[in-house]
Amino acid sequence: VQLVESGGGLVQPGGSLRLSCETSGFSFSSAPMNWVRQAPGKGLEWVSRIDFDGTSRISTRSVQGRFTISRDNLKNTLYLQMNSLKTEDTAVYYCALDDWKTRGPGTQVTVSS
């Protein structure tokens, strides 16, 4: 199983980023997927989940209305569109299977003026 995140960076408050997660080595189109994050000095926090065909999506309350999870099963790729970013969104973002242990190396998102 391979998961590789990209798209992170430094952005000002109110800005946007789109994260991608390219996957291989498993049946992506059959797997629910998650985004989780880890802020400096804190534990893993679940952000959003999408079911295998994209018909069901849920997100933690702090990102509702700002972040959108999506997937392209033909490209075996997961996405996270992040709008109206806040300083408290600063973290390393990981795409992960439902066990959270199976996840990529992460991509750093820093929201700062």
C-alpha positions as CSV (number, residue, x, y, z in Angstrom):
1,V,0.0,0.0,0.0
2,Q,1.3,3.4,-1.0
3,L,-0.2,6.8,-0.1
4,V,1.6,10.0,-1.2
5,E,0.2,13.4,-0.3
6,S,1.1,16.7,-2.0
7,G,-0.1,20.2,-2.3
8,G,0.7,21.6,1.1
9,G,2.5,24.9,1.6
10,L,2.5,28.3,3.2
11,V,-0.7,30.3,2.8
12,Q,-2.2,33.4,4.4
13,P,-5.3,33.3,6.6
14,G,-8.3,33.2,4.3
15,G,-6.4,31.5,1.5
16,S,-7.0,28.2,-0.2
17,L,-5.0,25.0,-0.9
18,R,-5.9,21.8,-2.6
19,L,-4.3,18.6,-1.3
20,S,-3.9,15.5,-3.3
21,C,-3.1,11.9,-2.3
22,E,-2.0,9.5,-5.0
23,T,-2.5,5.8,-4.0
24,S,-1.4,2.4,-5.2
25,G,-1.2,-1.2,-4.0
26,F,-4.8,-1.7,-3.0
27,S,-8.3,-1.5,-4.4
28,F,-8.8,2.3,-4.0
29,S,-12.2,2.3,-5.6
30,S,-13.4,-0.1,-2.8
31,A,-11.9,1.7,0.1
32,P,-13.4,4.5,2.2
33,M,-10.7,7.2,2.7
34,N,-9.9,9.8,5.3
35,W,-7.9,13.0,5.8
36,V,-6.4,13.3,9.2
37,R,-4.0,16.0,10.5
38,Q,-1.5,16.6,13.3
39,A,-0.8,20.0,14.6
40,P,2.5,20.8,16.3
41,G,2.6,19.2,19.8
42,K,-0.8,17.5,19.4
43,G,-2.2,14.1,18.5
44,L,-3.8,13.0,15.3
45,E,-7.2,14.6,14.5
46,W,-9.7,13.2,12.1
47,V,-10.7,15.8,9.4
48,S,-12.9,14.2,6.8
49,R,-14.1,10.9,5.4
50,I,-15.5,9.8,2.1
51,D,-17.0,6.4,1.3
52,F,-15.8,4.3,-1.6
53,D,-18.0,5.8,-4.3
54,G,-18.1,9.3,-3.0
55,T,-21.8,9.4,-2.2
56,S,-21.2,10.0,1.5
57,R,-18.9,12.6,3.0
58,I,-18.5,13.7,6.6
59,S,-16.2,16.2,8.2
60,T,-15.3,17.4,11.7
61,R,-17.3,20.5,12.7
62,S,-14.3,22.9,12.7
63,V,-13.9,22.5,8.9
64,Q,-17.5,22.1,7.8
65,G,-18.3,24.7,5.1
66,R,-14.6,25.3,4.4
67,F,-13.1,21.9,3.4
68,T,-14.4,19.5,0.8
69,I,-13.2,15.9,0.4
70,S,-13.5,14.2,-3.0
71,R,-12.0,11.4,-4.9
72,D,-11.3,10.2,-8.5
73,N,-11.5,6.4,-8.6
74,L,-10.2,6.3,-12.1
75,K,-7.0,8.1,-11.0
76,N,-6.8,6.4,-7.6
77,T,-6.5,9.8,-6.1
78,L,-8.0,11.5,-3.0
79,Y,-8.4,15.3,-2.7
80,L,-9.0,17.9,0.0
81,Q,-10.1,21.4,-1.1
82,M,-9.4,23.7,1.7
83,N,-10.9,27.3,1.6
84,S,-11.0,30.1,4.2
85,L,-8.0,28.7,5.9
86,K,-7.3,29.7,9.5
87,T,-4.1,29.7,11.6
88,E,-5.5,26.8,13.6
89,D,-5.6,24.6,10.4
90,T,-1.8,24.6,10.5
91,A,-0.7,20.9,10.7
92,V,0.7,18.0,8.8
93,Y,-2.1,16.5,6.7
94,Y,-2.3,12.8,6.0
95,C,-4.5,10.7,3.8
96,A,-5.4,7.5,5.5
97,L,-7.5,4.3,5.4
98,D,-10.1,3.8,8.1
99,D,-7.5,2.4,10.5
100,W,-5.6,5.7,10.4
101,K,-2.4,3.6,10.8
102,T,-2.2,3.1,7.0
103,R,-1.4,6.6,5.9
104,G,1.2,8.5,3.8
105,P,4.2,10.6,4.9
106,G,2.0,13.7,5.1
107,T,2.2,17.2,3.6
108,Q,2.7,20.3,5.7
109,V,0.1,23.1,5.7
110,T,1.1,26.3,7.3
111,V,-1.4,29.2,7.6
112,S,0.3,32.4,8.7
113,S,0.4,36.0,7.8
